[in-house]
């Protein structure tokens, strides 16, 4: 076999490895809104008066940036009203009344695309409590906790997303203004949102083979 015949396929292979190839990186921007159901998980040290899940609302803007065909980074900003039902026997004005926490939430998620229709999100949600109607309510302003979701793409523009958030930061509820007997609890939120994508930005990126500068 001649030297020329050996070099020809080798050079062709080397050329293929060195050539740049391109792919489309897509960023989606849209609106997302829906209902949430907020409740509380008792602290081991205290008995809680806020227990059951009750409906609230939330809405905001999301951005999703694809880093590959199967993985995307998703974040957004939302305003959420999360309601609780009070059952504090010593406060007659609070029994069977709904009280709300008004929150600004920023979820930062990694989205895994199982198929063209189905995806799973996992990440963390940052929560800022801007106002609360709960009597004698004391808590840090900034909260955070793990968030997970499952999403189904109905059409290219519309999707539904079922999610859950567990707040790692405990909320303190005083029994009365001068009390030293406190109740503590972690909140949990389940929600169902509809997402509408109104803009897609596609950018062609160049991925170079190893060895190229």
N, C-alpha and C positions, 0 to 999 in steps of 0.2 A: 504494500500500500504506500503511495507516495506521501511525502510530507505535506503537499498541498491539500490532499484529501482529508488528512487528519486535522489540519488547521481550520478548514472551512467550517465544520460544525461547531468547533470550539469557539471561534470568533463570533459565530452567529449567536451562540448561547451567552457569551460575554456581552454582546451588544444588547440582548434582551434584558439582562440583569442591570445594565447601566442606564437603560432608557428610563426617563421619568414617565409616570402615569398620573392621571388626574381622577378626582372623584368630586362629587357634589356634597358640600357641607351645607345643611339647611338649618335655618333658625325660624321657629314659628312663634308668633305673637298673637295673643287672644284674650278673650274675656272668660271668666269662670264664675259661676254663682250657683247657689243651691241652699239646701237645708242642713242643719247640724242638730245632733242630739247630744246634749251635755249632761254628764252625771259625775259622781264622785266615788272614789275608792277610799274606804275608811283607813285612817292611820291605826296601826296596832295599839297605840297608847290611848286613843280616845274613841268614844262613841259619837258618830256623826248624825246630824239631823238633815243633811242634804244627801239624798241617796239615788233617786230614780233618774232616768234619762228624760229630758224634756226638750222640745223643739226650739231651735233658733234659726237664724239666717246668716249668710255670709256671701261676699262677692268681691271680685277684684280683677287684677291683671296678671297674666302669666307669660313667661318666656321659656321656650324649650329649644335648646341647641343640641343638634346631633353631633356626636363625636365619632360615631361609626354607624353602620347600618342597623346595629342591634342595641346601641347604647346612646342615651341622651342625658343631658343635664337640664333639670327643670327647676325654675325658681319663680317667685312671684310676690305680690303684696296684696293682702286681703283685709277687709274690715269685717269682723265677725261679732255677732251678738249671741252670746251663749247664756241660756236661761237655766235657772235652777228653781226648784220648788222648796220653799221653807216649811219647816214643821217644828219650830222652836216653841215649846209650850209656855215658856215664861214671857214670851213676847206676843201678846194677843194681836198686834198689828201685823205680825209676820206669818202667822199660821195660814197655810194654804195659799200664800201669795207667791206669785212668780217674781223673782229678782234676777237681774241680768249683770253679766260682766261684758263690757264693751272692749273689744280687743283689736289690735292691729297685728296680724300674723305674717311671717315671712318664711314659707317652707323652702328648703333647699334639698332637692331630691335627685337621685340617680334613677333613671327610667330604663328598664330592660324590656326590649321588644320581643315578646314571645312569638308573635306573628304580625301580619299586617293589620290585624284587628285588636289583638290583645297585648297589654303591657302591664308591667308591675313596677311600682315606685317604692323606694325606700330612702330614708334620709332623716333630717331633723327639722323641726319647726321652732322658730323663734317667736315668742309671744310677748307683746307689750300690752298691759292692761291700762287703758286710758281712763276708764270710769267703772265704778261698781255700785249697784243698788243694794248690795247685801249689807245689812246693818252690822256695825262694828267690824267691818271687813279690814284686815290688815295683811298685806302680802308684798313681796318685792315687785317692783314694776316690771322687771324683765323675767320672763319664764321661758323654758325650753323643754323639749321632749322629743322622743322618736316618733316618726310619722311613717305610715305605710299605706299604700293604695293599690287598687286594681282598676284598670281602665279598659273600656271597650270603645273602639272607634266605629261610630255608627255610619258616618259619611266622612269624606276627606276634611270637612270643616267642623263637624260636630262629634263630640265624644262624651261619654258619661264616666264619672270617676267616683268610686266608693273608697272612702279613706277612714283612717283612725289615728288619733293622736293621744299620747299619754303624757301629761304634764309632770315632769320630775320635781318641780318646785312646789312645796306644800303651801297651801293657803291656810291662814289662821283666822278662826272665827271666835270672837269673844262672846261670852254669855251675856254680858252687859258692859256698859262703858268702863267701869272701874274694876272689872273682874280680873282675877289672876288665874282663873280656870278657863283654859282655852281648848277649842276643838281644832284639830288639824286634819286636812284631807288633801289628796291628790285628785285633780280633775281628769276626766277622760272624755273625749269627744269623738263621736262617729258622725260621718257626713256623706251626703250624696250630692255631687255637683254636676252641672252640665257645662262643658267647655266649648267655646266657639273660637276657632282660629280665623282671624280676619286678615292676617298678613303672613306671607312666607318669603324669606330672603334666602336665595340660593347663591352660594359663592363657590366658584371652582377653585379647589386647592390642589397644589402640586405636591405629590409624595415622591421623593427621590429614593432610589435604591441605595442600599448600603455601599459606602465607599465613595459616593459622590459628594462634593462639597456644596 
